[in-house]
Amino acid sequence: MRRAVAVRLSALLAAGALTAAAGVALSTTTASAATGGVTGYATQNGGTTGGAGGQTVRATTGTAIHQALCSRASSSTPITIQVEGTINHGNTAKVSGSSCNTAAGVIELKQISNVTIVGVGNGAVFDQLGIHIRESSNIIIQNVTVRNVKKSGSPTSNGGDAIGMESGVRNVWVDHVTLEASGGESEGYDGLFDMKDNTQYVTLSYSVLRNSGRGGLIGSSESDRSNGYVTFHHNLYENIDSRAPLLRGGIAHMYNNHYKRLNESGINSRAGARAKVDNNYFEDSKDVLGTFYTSEAGYWQVSGNVFDNVTWSSRSGDHNPAGPNPTSNTSVSIPYGFTLDGANCVPSVVAQTAGANKGLKVSDGSCTPQSPDPTDPGPTDPGEPTDPGPTDPPVGTNLSLGAGADGSSKASGTSYGNVTDGNTNTYWSPSGSTGSVSVKWGSATTVAKVNVRLASGSGTIGAYRLLNHDTGAVLASGSGAGTVSFSPASLKKITLEITNASGTPRIAEFETYAS
């Protein structure tokens, strides 16, 4: 077989001489974010709707994008920003306001929610300028090109990431975008699509990632395992050296992607991550799946993939490819519906649908691209279970006693294990008003009821969610402490995520019951 050649090409779109335009942010009545609907993990946790139902404005500069965000009534007022033209350093300034937190030289989506950014007309190109999503939720980015973002050299933006997410980000759908660089770290570039520091419920669909040393990551280090529930489908990864993507902890689902010329390694599942890899087409590539550059193993479930001219190196030390005959070493439950195209037709379907300015075409699941509906029905919102309210304290065996525990953060002097020790005089607290704590078992355990008990002197829980940590599914949500029941779930780990609180809650016990 021919061996993939590890040669990094120059990006197809070179940076040209650009002039700084003043830009506009004009109100308009017609939104053009027509889609086939949000898919994957972005449908969970209440769904991802972006700016649906809000005002629509037009912007031709980065400054105008920031001005649109800052002109809202609040940081959560829905808005759709239609972008046309080239966005660059010369036309992207910081704008101040009570509904925004922007910065110059980057599209800053910080501490905001309910926003759609969509390319329209002749297209939107973010040239050497990254999109930074931080402490934000319910964001849609669609039909744009982001190219040649650098972390070193000149100019620099967004730490070298084309699109980067960090610090408590939730529910992001990135669709029909083109992300590209002109080299790797030695040329000043970093990742094309990065998620870290507690980023969850993300979908990347019908997009092109190419000509980069690093495709992207989930988790910035082996200890950054609070990220996950990410779906990648119908994307083209082309001429990428590694990280397609790199997974540290968490769960990711890759289906119907076309991986072409992965030069060093591909899907790198490590540090306990679990990847479900369905009906993808790997071509002219090397070591497309495995655990690489670490001794902390990750896991995968594989089905229906095609390996066309893929070479595999020998296992040695911290280099553990899954091939030459990849087999599953875990199982991953997916909480949302999806339809698989046959792997053999993936190159053709992805070529016709993936990337910006492709007419937002999607696959119908039978290898046939379809144009979107002429009117936008809005992304679907499946909602999330509601709290049926406290019931009498449960009876039976408390499954938490003797189980393990962990979480996303903790205040000084507390322990995760305090929630499973049966002693209400000890407690765990988040490091602020938000955080999560989990109960975990070595094998699947059926849970249908929990009882959260607070220690004396505790703050109150303003809002919480109970998550099946194995799948990311929301089992229940509500406020306050006490007992809540839900449909029985077989799981290895259940998480109490506190999303709002008054004061600092003191969780004395996180009890779990089978009925």
Salt bridges, closest charged atoms under 4 A:
GLU84 OE1 - ARG58 NH1 3.27
GLU108 OE2 - HIS132 ND1 2.68
ASP127 OD1 - ARG147 NE 2.55
GLU135 OE2 - ARG134 NE 3.49
GLU166 OE2 - HIS132 NE2 2.90
GLU166 OE1 - ARG134 NH1 3.10
ASP175 OD2 - HIS176 ND1 2.72
GLU180 OE1 - ARG210 NE 2.78
GLU185 OE2 - LYS151 NZ 2.84
GLU185 OE1 - ARG214 NH2 3.03
GLU187 OE1 - ARG8 NH1 3.30
ASP190 OD1 - ARG214 NH1 2.72
GLU222 OE1 - ARG248 NE 2.71
GLU222 OE1 - ARG270 NE 3.28
GLU238 OE2 - ARG261 NH2 3.62
ASP241 OD2 - ARG8 NH2 2.36
ASP278 OD2 - HIS253 NE2 2.94
ASP278 OD2 - LYS276 NZ 3.57
GLU283 OE1 - HIS258 NE2 2.80
ASP284 OD1 - ARG2 NH2 3.50
ASP287 OD2 - HIS319 NE2 2.95
GLU296 OE1 - ARG225 NH2 2.24
ASP341 OD2 - HIS234 NE2 2.75
ASP406 OD2 - LYS440 NZ 3.06
ASP406 OD2 - LYS493 NZ 3.06
GLU497 OE2 - ARG170 NH2 2.71
GLU497 OE1 - ARG465 NH2 2.02
GLU511 OE2 - ARG453 NH1 2.97
